[in-house]
Amino acid sequence: MPQSRTYTVNDIAAILGIGRASAYKLANSGAFKTIRIGNMIRISRKSFEDWLKAEGLDDERLKRGTYLT
């Protein structure tokens, strides 16, 4: 199966190690591209990953849990 082009709010919460409420605030902040489908929010994978890089939140920092320092 091909990799999805979007993340869910739960996906970004898990990636960043934050709660769902914080993930929803982030998704609604305009920091990256989102798509609303009814009451669901989908986050552009490319836009989110570009945002991570711009914020300096690379894979190693995420793995170590130091993304918010």
CNS distance restraints for C-alpha pairs under 8 A (distance, minus, plus):
assign (resid   4 and name CA) (resid  45 and name CA) 7.91 0.50 0.50
assign (resid   5 and name CA) (resid  44 and name CA) 6.34 0.50 0.50
assign (resid   5 and name CA) (resid  45 and name CA) 5.41 0.50 0.50
assign (resid   5 and name CA) (resid  46 and name CA) 7.49 0.50 0.50
assign (resid   6 and name CA) (resid  42 and name CA) 5.87 0.50 0.50
assign (resid   6 and name CA) (resid  43 and name CA) 5.21 0.50 0.50
assign (resid   6 and name CA) (resid  44 and name CA) 4.66 0.50 0.50
assign (resid   6 and name CA) (resid  45 and name CA) 4.67 0.50 0.50
assign (resid   7 and name CA) (resid  11 and name CA) 5.67 0.50 0.50
assign (resid   7 and name CA) (resid  12 and name CA) 6.72 0.50 0.50
assign (resid   7 and name CA) (resid  42 and name CA) 5.71 0.50 0.50
assign (resid   7 and name CA) (resid  43 and name CA) 4.97 0.50 0.50
assign (resid   7 and name CA) (resid  44 and name CA) 6.47 0.50 0.50
assign (resid   7 and name CA) (resid  45 and name CA) 5.84 0.50 0.50
assign (resid   8 and name CA) (resid  12 and name CA) 6.59 0.50 0.50
assign (resid   8 and name CA) (resid  41 and name CA) 6.57 0.50 0.50
assign (resid   8 and name CA) (resid  42 and name CA) 5.10 0.50 0.50
assign (resid   8 and name CA) (resid  43 and name CA) 6.15 0.50 0.50
assign (resid   9 and name CA) (resid  13 and name CA) 6.16 0.50 0.50
assign (resid   9 and name CA) (resid  20 and name CA) 7.00 0.50 0.50
assign (resid   9 and name CA) (resid  23 and name CA) 5.99 0.50 0.50
assign (resid   9 and name CA) (resid  24 and name CA) 6.33 0.50 0.50
assign (resid   9 and name CA) (resid  27 and name CA) 7.17 0.50 0.50
assign (resid   9 and name CA) (resid  41 and name CA) 6.81 0.50 0.50
assign (resid   9 and name CA) (resid  42 and name CA) 6.98 0.50 0.50
assign (resid   9 and name CA) (resid  43 and name CA) 7.33 0.50 0.50
assign (resid  10 and name CA) (resid  14 and name CA) 6.18 0.50 0.50
assign (resid  10 and name CA) (resid  20 and name CA) 6.39 0.50 0.50
assign (resid  10 and name CA) (resid  23 and name CA) 7.46 0.50 0.50
assign (resid  11 and name CA) (resid  15 and name CA) 6.16 0.50 0.50
assign (resid  12 and name CA) (resid  16 and name CA) 6.00 0.50 0.50
assign (resid  12 and name CA) (resid  23 and name CA) 6.56 0.50 0.50
assign (resid  13 and name CA) (resid  17 and name CA) 5.64 0.50 0.50
assign (resid  13 and name CA) (resid  18 and name CA) 4.94 0.50 0.50
assign (resid  13 and name CA) (resid  19 and name CA) 5.81 0.50 0.50
assign (resid  13 and name CA) (resid  20 and name CA) 5.86 0.50 0.50
assign (resid  13 and name CA) (resid  22 and name CA) 7.68 0.50 0.50
assign (resid  13 and name CA) (resid  23 and name CA) 5.26 0.50 0.50
assign (resid  14 and name CA) (resid  18 and name CA) 6.64 0.50 0.50
assign (resid  15 and name CA) (resid  62 and name CA) 7.44 0.50 0.50
assign (resid  16 and name CA) (resid  62 and name CA) 6.85 0.50 0.50
assign (resid  16 and name CA) (resid  67 and name CA) 7.29 0.50 0.50
assign (resid  17 and name CA) (resid  65 and name CA) 7.57 0.50 0.50
assign (resid  18 and name CA) (resid  22 and name CA) 6.37 0.50 0.50
assign (resid  18 and name CA) (resid  23 and name CA) 6.64 0.50 0.50
assign (resid  19 and name CA) (resid  23 and name CA) 6.23 0.50 0.50
assign (resid  20 and name CA) (resid  24 and name CA) 6.10 0.50 0.50
assign (resid  21 and name CA) (resid  25 and name CA) 6.32 0.50 0.50
assign (resid  22 and name CA) (resid  26 and name CA) 6.15 0.50 0.50
assign (resid  23 and name CA) (resid  27 and name CA) 6.03 0.50 0.50
assign (resid  24 and name CA) (resid  28 and name CA) 6.10 0.50 0.50
assign (resid  25 and name CA) (resid  29 and name CA) 6.03 0.50 0.50
assign (resid  26 and name CA) (resid  30 and name CA) 7.55 0.50 0.50
assign (resid  26 and name CA) (resid  31 and name CA) 7.04 0.50 0.50
assign (resid  27 and name CA) (resid  31 and name CA) 7.12 0.50 0.50
assign (resid  27 and name CA) (resid  32 and name CA) 7.19 0.50 0.50
assign (resid  27 and name CA) (resid  34 and name CA) 6.99 0.50 0.50
assign (resid  27 and name CA) (resid  43 and name CA) 7.30 0.50 0.50
assign (resid  28 and name CA) (resid  34 and name CA) 8.00 0.50 0.50
assign (resid  30 and name CA) (resid  34 and name CA) 7.98 0.50 0.50
assign (resid  31 and name CA) (resid  51 and name CA) 7.17 0.50 0.50
assign (resid  32 and name CA) (resid  43 and name CA) 7.44 0.50 0.50
assign (resid  32 and name CA) (resid  44 and name CA) 7.40 0.50 0.50
assign (resid  32 and name CA) (resid  47 and name CA) 5.40 0.50 0.50
assign (resid  32 and name CA) (resid  48 and name CA) 5.68 0.50 0.50
assign (resid  32 and name CA) (resid  51 and name CA) 6.61 0.50 0.50
assign (resid  33 and name CA) (resid  43 and name CA) 6.09 0.50 0.50
assign (resid  33 and name CA) (resid  44 and name CA) 5.61 0.50 0.50
assign (resid  33 and name CA) (resid  47 and name CA) 5.85 0.50 0.50
assign (resid  33 and name CA) (resid  48 and name CA) 7.39 0.50 0.50
assign (resid  34 and name CA) (resid  41 and name CA) 6.58 0.50 0.50
assign (resid  34 and name CA) (resid  42 and name CA) 5.57 0.50 0.50
assign (resid  34 and name CA) (resid  43 and name CA) 4.39 0.50 0.50
assign (resid  34 and name CA) (resid  44 and name CA) 5.89 0.50 0.50
assign (resid  35 and name CA) (resid  41 and name CA) 5.74 0.50 0.50
assign (resid  35 and name CA) (resid  42 and name CA) 5.08 0.50 0.50
assign (resid  35 and name CA) (resid  43 and name CA) 6.29 0.50 0.50
assign (resid  35 and name CA) (resid  44 and name CA) 7.58 0.50 0.50
assign (resid  36 and name CA) (resid  40 and name CA) 5.66 0.50 0.50
assign (resid  36 and name CA) (resid  41 and name CA) 4.66 0.50 0.50
assign (resid  36 and name CA) (resid  42 and name CA) 6.31 0.50 0.50
assign (resid  37 and name CA) (resid  41 and name CA) 6.36 0.50 0.50
assign (resid  37 and name CA) (resid  42 and name CA) 7.63 0.50 0.50
assign (resid  43 and name CA) (resid  47 and name CA) 7.68 0.50 0.50
assign (resid  43 and name CA) (resid  48 and name CA) 6.89 0.50 0.50
assign (resid  44 and name CA) (resid  48 and name CA) 6.03 0.50 0.50
assign (resid  45 and name CA) (resid  49 and name CA) 6.02 0.50 0.50
assign (resid  46 and name CA) (resid  50 and name CA) 5.98 0.50 0.50
assign (resid  47 and name CA) (resid  51 and name CA) 6.15 0.50 0.50
assign (resid  48 and name CA) (resid  52 and name CA) 6.21 0.50 0.50
assign (resid  49 and name CA) (resid  53 and name CA) 6.35 0.50 0.50
assign (resid  50 and name CA) (resid  54 and name CA) 6.18 0.50 0.50
assign (resid  51 and name CA) (resid  55 and name CA) 6.07 0.50 0.50
assign (resid  52 and name CA) (resid  56 and name CA) 6.23 0.50 0.50
assign (resid  52 and name CA) (resid  57 and name CA) 4.94 0.50 0.50
assign (resid  52 and name CA) (resid  58 and name CA) 6.58 0.50 0.50
assign (resid  53 and name CA) (resid  57 and name CA) 5.64 0.50 0.50
assign (resid  53 and name CA) (resid  58 and name CA) 5.90 0.50 0.50
assign (resid  57 and name CA) (resid  61 and name CA) 6.10 0.50 0.50
assign (resid  57 and name CA) (resid  62 and name CA) 6.48 0.50 0.50
assign (resid  57 and name CA) (resid  67 and name CA) 5.63 0.50 0.50
assign (resid  58 and name CA) (resid  62 and name CA) 6.37 0.50 0.50
assign (resid  59 and name CA) (resid  63 and name CA) 6.13 0.50 0.50
assign (resid  60 and name CA) (resid  64 and name CA) 6.28 0.50 0.50
assign (resid  61 and name CA) (resid  65 and name CA) 6.05 0.50 0.50
assign (resid  61 and name CA) (resid  66 and name CA) 5.20 0.50 0.50
assign (resid  61 and name CA) (resid  67 and name CA) 5.53 0.50 0.50
assign (resid  62 and name CA) (resid  66 and name CA) 6.19 0.50 0.50
assign (resid  62 and name CA) (resid  67 and name CA) 5.48 0.50 0.50
